[in-house]
């Protein structure tokens, strides 16, 4: 009787799940690698928590797959969880483990095979509560507050950290709703391949905008024969950016 096929994959929550280990030997190998066994009405499965660092998830998943394959099990493991198929090993980076974690996320993004896989990788950056951007925003904000608490004369430096935190918050606001769009990445090109004439039905928004644009109408009139443009006396004032205030 052939050994069961085991699939190890990442979920939207960020946890790693192994499914298909229905016999005792495969279950024991997964538990030995570091997976936690769950038995409920869904059946038996094995999981790594979403709070586990990505580098540990990848190492455990790779080790589990190696042991299972050595025991003649058929294992499906995505590149994002396979150290042998990822970019060169991430350096320890000395006293900067956070940088190493982000490099792991970058490798996982580069290894994405489709939009859904890409979205799961990017979620480690954009998750509104646990993502890297939110943690960075909190850290910058805390640094600004701590600077001011230690030396209220250094308020200008504290303001710079506060402004940086606001910039990160702006980046979050710009990208936080991109989850559904990321999952659709690649599907649009497939649709265009299947429907080559569809592009002719797409409205020409640029043409419509130019048709209703006063500036475009003015340019059209000015280009007509015999039309002379009167010199402009308008003065353009440069924008002014206010300095830090507390």
N, C-alpha and C positions, 0 to 999 in steps of 0.2 A: 504494500500500500504506500503510495507516494506521500512524502511529508507535506503538511499544509503550507500554503503560501502565506507569508506574514508581511504586512504592509506597515511601515513606520512613516508617519507623516506629521506635519505641523498643522494645527488647527487655528481658526481665526482668533481664538482667545490667547494664542501664544504658547500654549502647552503642546507637547509632543506626545502622540498616541501611537501605540503599536496594537494592531488588530490582526486576528487570525491565529494567535497562539492558544489553541484550544486544548493541546495536550500538556501533560505535566513537564516534560523535558523542555519544551520551548518556553513555557512559563517560568521555569526555574532559571533558565539562561537570561531571560529578560530581567528578572528580579536580581540576579547576580550582577548584571550590568548597572543597575541603579533604578530601574523602572519600578513603580508601585502598582501592584495588582489590584484591580477593581472588579468585583463580582456583584452585579445587580440585574435588574430586569432586562437591561440591554445585552447582557451576557458578560463573558470574561474579556477584559482588555487591560492594557498596561499603559501607564501615563507618567510623563515628567511634568512637574508643575510649571505654570507660566511665569512664576517668579524666579525660576532658576535662570542664571546667566546663560546667554546664548552659547558661549564657548563651552560650557558644561553640557548643555543639551546636545551639541554637535558631537562632543567627545563620547558621551554615553551612547548616543544613537549609533555612531560608527562602531564602537566596541561591541554593542549588542548584535549588530548586523554581521560582524566578523565571526562571532561565536556561533550564531545561528547558521551561517553558511558553512562553517566548519563541521557542523552537525548535519549537513545535507538538507537544510531548509532553504526554500526559495524565498528570498527577501527582496522587497522593493523599498529602496531608500532614495529620496530625492537628493540632488547635488547639494542643496542648502544644508543637509544634515550629514553629508559625507565628506570627511576631511580629505580623502584621497582625490575627490573631484572638485574641491574648492581651490581658491588661489593659494599661493605659497603660505606656509604657516605664519600666523600673526605673531610678531615679536612681543615679548613680555612688556616692553616699553618701561622697564624699571618701575619707578613709583607712580606710574600713570595707568592703572588698570582700566580706567574709564575709556581711555583712548583705544585700548586693545578691544574692549567691548564694541566700540563704534566701528572699528575695522572689521570685526566679525559681521556686524550688520551690513556693512558695505559689501563684503564678500557674498553675503546671502542675497543682497539685491542684485549683484552682478550674475548670480547663478540662477535667478528666477527663470522658469521655463514658460510661464504664461502670466496673464494679468493677475489672476487670483494669487499665484505664488508671490508675485511682486508686491501685491497689496499686503499680504501677511508679513513680508519683510519690512516694508515701509511703516507698518503699524507700530513697530518697535520704536520708531522715531516720533510718530504723530499721535499715539494713543493719548486721549485728553487727560488721563489721570496718571498713567505709568510710563508714558513715552519719554524718549530722551530729551525732546525739546521742552517738555513740561518740567523735567528735573533740572535742565539747564536754566530755565527761566527762574525757578525757585532759588537756585544756587546764586545767581547774579543778584536777585532781589535781596537775599539774605546777606550777601557780601556788602551791598550798599548800606543796609541797615546796621551791620556790624561796624563798618567804618565810622559811621556817624556816632554810634554808641561809644566807641573807643576814643574818638576825637571829633567833637562837634565843630571844630575849626576846619576839618577836612570835608566840609559838605560838598564842595565842588567835585571832589573825587567820588564821593558817595553818589552824587547825581549822575555821574558817568556810568556807574554800574546800574543805576535805576533805569537810565535811558536804554542801556543795552538789554535789560530785561524786557522793556517795552518793545524793542525791535524783535526780540524772539517771540513775544506774544503776538505781534503783527504777522510774523511768519506762520505761527500756528493758525491764526484766523484765516490766512490765505489758503492753507492746505488742508485744514481739518475736515472739510467736506468732500475730499477727493477720493474717498474709499470706493464708492460705486464706480467712478470713472476709471480708477486704477484696475479694478477687476475686469473692465471692458477693454483694456488695452490689447490691441491685436485683433479684436473681433471686428472692428470697423473695416480694416483692410481686407479681411476675409469676405465681408459683405460686399465690398466694392468689386472684388474678384468675381463673385457670383452674379452681381448685377452691374455689368460694365456700362449700361446706358443710364444708370440712375443719376449720375452727376449732371446730366442735362436737365434733370428736373429740379435741381437744387437752386433756390432763388439766388440771384446775384445781389447780395446785400450791399456790396461796395457800390455797384451801379445805382442801386436805389438810394443809398446815402448821398451820393454825389448829385443825383437828380434833385434832391430836396435841400441841398446845402447852399446857403446864401453865398458862401465863399466861392463855391464852384460856379454858381451863376454869375457872380461878379467877374471871375476869371474868364468865363466864356464871352461876356460882353466886351471885356477889355481886349480880347484877342480878335474882335471883329474889325474889318477894314475901316479905317478912318477914325477909329476911337483913340483918343489921347488920354493918358492917365495924368491926373492932376497931382502935383507934388504933395506928399503927406507931411503934415506938421505934427503928427502924433509922436509923443515921446514915450519910449519903452523904459519902464522903471525896473531895475533888477529886484528880484525877490529878496526879502530880508528874513533871516532866521534868527529868532530870539535866542539868547544865551541861556544856559542852565539857571533855573530858579528853584529855590527850595521853599 
